[in-house]
Amino acid sequence: QVQLVESGGGLVQAGGSLRLSCAASGSIYRQNVMGWYRRTPGKQRELVATMTNGGSTNYADSVKGRFTISRDSAHDTVSLQMNSLKPEDTGVYYCYALRLSVTWGKGTLVTVSS
């Protein structure tokens, strides 16, 4: 069974940067898609960014130009570099992986103070 372990997150001032990382384990097969979703106060979980094994990316409009997703497919890890953070980026960020089924990480809290 695939497990996702997240690291990073924390408290940062507006305009600052954070980096999230996630590693998949428990499968001999690489995940087809890995990425990040988030749940911000008052909203449902939403896509932040994903990347396929082939390198195709998908970003939420609200983070384009500020966040960058990267993958090490050989080791099934995914990272999210978050720059120019805004208070509205505050929320719980979940690692996401898809192969035959979806797997979610437990989430890591990102707090951006104004």
N, C-alpha and C positions, 0 to 999 in steps of 0.2 A: 504494500500500500504506500502510495506516494505521500511524503510529508514535506512541508515547506517551513523553513526556519528563517525568520526575518531578523534583521539587525538594523540599527540606525534609528532615526527619529529623535524626538526630544523637543526642547524649547529653544526657539530662536526669535530674534527681533525681526520685524518687517524689513525686507530688503536683504536679509541674510540667506544663507545656503545650508542645506542638509543633504545627506546622501543615505539612501535606503538600499539595503542589499537583501537578497533572498537566495537560499540554496535549496534545491530539491534533492531528496534522498528516498531510497526505498524502491527504486525501479531501475532495471538495467536499460530501459528505453528512455531516450531523450524526450522531453516534453515538446510538443509541436508549437505551442504558444506559451509564453510566460509574460507576466506583466504586473500591473498594479491597478487596483481599484481603491476608492476611498469612500468613507461615510463622513460627511460633514454635518454639523449641527442642523437639525431640521430637515435634512434631506435623506433620500435613500442612497444606497451604495451606487456609486457611479464610476465609470471607466476613467482612469487617468492616462495610462499608456500601456500598450502591449507591443510585443515584437515576436515575429515568427522565427522559426529556425532559419528561414531564408533571408532574414534581415528586414522584412517588411514591418513597418511601424504604423501605429495608430495612436493618435493623441487626442485628448479632449481639447476643444477649442480654447478653453480657459487656461490651459497650461502650455500651449504652443509657444515656442520661443523662450520659455523659461525652464522647462523640464526636459531632460534628455534621458532616454532609456537605453540601456546597453545589456548585452547578453554574452555570456561565455557558454555557448551551446555544448562544448565538449564536457563541461562540468555542471551543466544545468544550473547555472546561476543567472540572476538578473539583478540589475542595479538601476536606481533612479536617482539621477543628480537633479536636485531641485534648487534653482537659483531665483533671485528676486522674489522671495517668498512674500506672500500677502496674508493678512489675518484671515481672509476667507479660505485659505488653504488649510486652515486648522481642521483636524479630523483624525480618524483612525484609518491608516493605510494598510490595505490587505494585499499580500502577494497572491498571485493567481497563476495557475498552470493548467494547461489543457493538453491531453493526449486523447485517450478514449473517453475520459470523463474529466470533470472539473475538480480541481483541488484548491482549497483556500488555506492561506496561512491564518494564524491567530490574530494578526493585526498588530500594528505598532503606532503609537500616538505621536502625532506631530502637532505642536502648538506654536503658532506664530503670534507674537505679541505686537501690538501697535505702538 
